[in-house]
């Protein structure tokens, strides 16, 4: 089911989404399905289902405190909400709601609080300039938005007492994962990495040295998983194990696969996908789901089972729901996670 369709389903069928994500919708959007409201709902559902947050309240609060320090220093008013997504892509995003999303994969590339401030400062630059409210038209305009956000990041980082050179090293660290690192076509909204790095370096000249906050960053990111975290979803023997959700699905037959926190079950010509959602989301939609879908609610989270191929989908969804159980101790013992080492060497662009 497409994201917009899910948003429309919630608009039409359930109480205000504050019951789902704990946030009040914009005025007039309690049940409305006009485009601006659907975008608001879709963003929250996207974060709730497809890209859930890292289950580390202290880390989320730490990132939020950095955003607050930047916003206060820059005179931007209250800091936006910051969410840390359990996603190993090395990026961050600012959405029309004013929420900043920092991906776990970006945190793996950084080495100091100042670099985190640079990453968040770039997104604050987008929000301060209302780039999400008035989407740019044309490739050049999108590149200009990125250039403006980089410049704002340098200003905010310096104003907050961080080392402005961290904007340059942040850009080099994030760009190291991009083999092209340059906007050679209209599908890439970012300027060439070399141009961005050179511009950030020039803007930092003459500014106070500032602090890096290396030890604070190391303490805050202790326990952060690197890469695809098997605690989110993994195949162990004949079961799909969702350790962090405290749930497992053992269908008894068929082929199983897990990646990016989701699972797939293939039995004959029938295919089902399994996603972890919040317990509140599962409780809200389990009686409203289409017949070929099922929500199984556990103590900590819920599984959303969606049958997307094959015959008699409702019966198959019900059978898979009955196959959900708690993970066994031996299944949990087999999950090994690589933890982030902030002292480890990292790649910087351009690679030497």
N, C-alpha and C positions, 0 to 999 in steps of 0.2 A: 504494500500500500504506500503510495507516495506521501511525502511529508505534508503537502498542502491538503490532501484528502483527509489525512488524520486530523489536521487542524480544524477542518470544516466539521468533521465528526464530533470533535470536542465542543465546538461552538454550538452545534445543534442539539447535542445530547446530554451534556453534563453541566453541573453548576459552574460558577466562575472558576477559572483555572487556578486561582489562589489556593484552592483545595489540593491542587496537584503539586505545585512548586513553591507555595508559600509566598507568592508575590501578587500584589494587586494589579489587575490589568489597567490599561489607560482608560480614562473617562469615556464612557459610551461603548466600551468593548466587553462588557460583562457577558453578553451572549451574541454580539453582533458578528457578522461574517464579511464585513467590508474589507477591502484589501489591507488597510493599515492594521486592522485587528488580526486578520489571518496571519500577517507577517509576525506580529507579536507572539501569537500562540505558537506558530511554527518554530520560532527561535527557541522557545522554552521546551517544546517537545523534542527538538533536535538535541538539546543539551541533556534532556532527561533520559532519552531512549538510546539514540545512536551514539552519543558522545557523553557518557556520564562523567561526573566529577571524580577526581582522586579522593579516596576515602581517607583524608588526612586533614582534619579541621585546623590543626596547628599550622600546617603548610599554607592552607587557603588564607588563614588569618594573617600570616606573614606576608603573603603577596598583597593582600588588601592594605596592610600597613604601609607598604612601599608606595602603593598608589595614592594613599592618603597623604603621605609626606610630599609627594610630587605635586598633587593638586593644591595643597596648602601653600607650598613655596611658589607656585606659579599663579596664585590668585584665581584659581579656577572654580572655587566654591567646593561643595561636598564632593568627595571622591566617588567615582562610579563603583558599582559592584564588580568584584573580580571573582571569576570562577577558574579553577585549575582543572582542565579536562584530562581524563585518563586516556590520552591519545598520544601515540609516539611520533606524530608529525612535529617537526621543529618549526612551530609558528605560533603567532598570537593573533587575535582578531578583536575588532570593536564592532558591535552590532548596533542597529538603530535604537535599541532600547537603552543604550548607554552602558551596557554591560561589556566588560573586557574579558575575553577568554584567553587564558594562557595554557598552552598545551604542555603536557608532561615532557614531550620530546624536546621542546625548547629549553626546559629547565636542565636537561641533560647536557646541553651544549654550553651553558653558561657556567661561570666560575666565581661570580661575586654578586653581592647585592647591588652594586652599581650597574652591572650589566643587566640584572633583572629590572632595575629602574629604567635603563635605556630602552628595554623591550616594551615595558608598560608605558613609558613616556611617548614612544612612537604611536601607540594606540590612543593615548590621551590626546596626541596631536590631531588624529583623525576626528575624535569626538569634539575637541575644541573648535575645529574648523567646520563642523557639521558635514563632513564628507559623506556619512551614511544617510543623512537626511536629504541631501541633494546629490544623487549619484552622478558622477562626471560622465560627460558624453565624449566619446572619442579616446583613442589610445593616449594621445599626448596629455589630455586632461587627467587621466588616471595616473600617469607617471608624475605629473605635477603635484598631485595629492600626496604621493609617497615622498617626494622631495620635501614638501612642506612639513609632513609629519616627522621626517628625520630631523629637520631644523628645529622643530618644537621640542623633540626629545633632547637635543643638546642643551637647549635653553633651560628646560625643566630639570634635567639632571644636575646642571651646574647650580641652579637656584636652590635646589634641595641639599646642596653640600656634598654631592657625589662627584667622583672624578669624571669630567666630561669626555675624557678619552675612552670611557666605557662604551659610548655609543659606537665608536669605530670597532672595538673588539667584539661587541655584540653582533654587529653586522657581519664581521668576518667569520664569527662562529656559526651563525645561522646560515650564511651563504655557503659554508664549507660542504654542506650536504647536497648542494645543487651543482651538478656537473657542468651546467651552462653558465649559471650565475649572471645572466644577462637577458634583458627583454628584447629578444630578436624578432618577436612576432606579436601580433595584436592580442594573443591569448594571455600574455604575461603582463600584469599590471605594474611590475616593479622595474625600476631603472637598473642598468647594469651594476653589478656589485662593485666593480672598480670605481665607478662614478660615485656611488653612495659612500664608499669608504673614504675616498679622497675628499669629498665634500664635508663629511663628519669630522675628519681630521683638521681641515682648514677652519671650520667653525669653532673648534675647541681651542685653537691657538689663542694664548693670552688670557684664558679663563683660569680661575683658581684651580689648584690641583685636585682638591676634594678627596673624599675617602672612597675606598673600595668595598669595605664590609665583607671581606672574604670569610672570616670565621663565622659571622652570623649566617651567611649563606650556606656554609657547610653544615651548620647545626640544623638549619631549617629543612634541608633536603636529605637529611639522613633517613635511610629507609626507602627512598624513592626507587621505584623499579625502572630498569632499563629495557627498552625494546618491548616486545609483546609479552605482557605479564600473564603467565599461566594461571595465576590466581583468579583472573577474570573469567577465563574459559579455557578448558583443556580436555582432550580425549584421554581417558585413563581406562584401559581395558575395554569393557563393553558399555562405558558410560560417558556422557558429557558432564563434566564436573565444573560447576560455577562456585568455586570455593568462597569467594568474598560474599556471594549471595547466600551461602549456606544451603545450596540446592544442587541436585544432580538429576540427570535424566538418563534412565537405562531402558531403552526401548526393547531390548531382547533380541533384536535382529537388525540387519541393515548396516550401511556404512555411515560412520560418524566423522565429522571434521569440525575443527574449532579454530577461529582466528579473529583478531580484533575484538575480543570480548563477546563474540556470538558463536552459535553452533549451527550445524546443518545435519539433518538426518535424512538419509536416502534409503527408502524401502521399496524395492521394485520400481514402479513408475511414479511413486509418490515422494515428493520432496517437501521438507518442512524446515523452516528457519526458527531459531530459538534466540531470543534476546533477553537480557536482564533489564528490568525496569524497577523503579522504586516501588516499595510496598504500597504507598499511597496511590500511585498510578494504577497498580494492579487491582487494588480494592475498588477504585473508581470505575474501571472499565470492564471488569470481569463479567458483569451481568449485561453489558452493552455490546460486547464483541460480536462480530459476525460469526456465523456457525462454523466457519472453517478456521477459527482462531480460538485460543484459550489462554486464560491467565491463571497461573498457579501461584498463590500468595504464600510466602514463607514468613518466618519471624523477622528477617532482615530485609528482604527484597522479594521480587516476584519474577517469574518467567513468563514471557510472552511467546506463545507458540503459534506460528503462522504456517498453515499448509498452503503451499504455492503451486503444487502440481500433483497430478494423479486424480483418480476417481474417488468418490465418496469422501470428500475432504472433511466434512463435519465429524464423521465417525473416526477418521484418522486423528483429527485434532483431539478428540475426547480420549482416544486410546493413549496418545502420547502424554496427555495431562495426567492420566492415571499412573503413568510410569515414572513420575517425578517423586523423588525421595531425598532424604538427607545424604550428603556424602559420607562414605565410610572413612574410618581413620587411615586405612592403608592407602586409599585414593588420595587423601590430603597429603600424606607423607611423601608421595611421589612427585609433588609439585615443587620445582626448584626455580627460584627467581633470582635473576642477576640484579644486584643492587648498585645504585649509582655511587661512583667513587669520584668526588669532586676534586681530588688531588691527582687524578689520572691525566696523562697528556691528552690533548684534544686536537682535532684538525681545525685549522683556520684558513680562510680563503685569502689570497691564493695559496694553494698548497705548496710547501717547500720541498 
